[in-house]
Amino acid sequence: MSAIYKRDLRGYFSSPLGFVFIAAFSLIMNLVFYITNLLQGRSNLPIVFNIMLYSLIFVIPILTMRTFSEDYKQRTDQLLLTAPVRASGIVLGKLFAALTVYLIGLALTVIYVLIVAAFGKPNMAIVIGNYIAIIAAASVYISIGVFISSLTENQLVSAIASLGIFLGLLIMDLIYTLIKVDWIRAILYWVSLYRRFNTFTMGVFSVADFFYYISVSAVFVFLTVRVLEKKRWS
């Protein structure tokens, strides 16, 4: 797994993709922080994390579209499938490489906390809880994006399909606010990535919601492993 991880992480920065992703993510979040905090003259970090969650819809497809699609296109997938590495190791190596690139961009947002701390007293428990939650949510999006990438050799198709699924999840969340039937709301809440994140923005660290994110990630890792195993034996 470590060899796959290092190979893919190096690949992000041997091409413009890694740098473009970090620059785009930083630009978006800097603008959000400026408008919601500096321009308003008050601390409002929870809204920054909320918008950060919604930004995953658009930035993660860019990050994950090449994970398997590029190998398929360049026919290097045969080297991966015949290597003495478990399919799970291949998938996890690629997932952790993409997650590392995201974490680099996320680490740059710590400056927002330092700026707020210089002029006030942010609730660090809430801040830390939000960072843990955004990492868990990002792992879900990345695992979905990696799964979609494992299904096609076209990077554009991979990105568009991932974007479509993420927008579908957002629409389901919007439907939740409109539906009044309790059992339908219960189902929509169960599959909603956004409702669960609200718990963290209110300063409550929910172990159940955190493990929900991890469980969903594990499901899509399993599905991706099954795709690779099918290709390996076909």
Secondary structure, DSSP 8 states (H G I E B T S, - for coil): -HHHHHHHHHHHHHSHHHHHHHHHHHHHHHHHHIIIIITTTS--HHHHHHHHHHHHHHHHHHHHTTTTHHHHHHTTHHHHHHSSS-HHHHHHHHHHHHHHHHHHHHHTTHHHHHHHHHHS---HHHHHHHHHHHHHHHHHHHHHHHHHHTT-S-HHHHHHHHHHHHHHHHHHHHHHHH---HHHHHHHHHH-HHHHHHHHHTT---HHHHHHHHHHHHHHHHHHHHHHHHHHH-
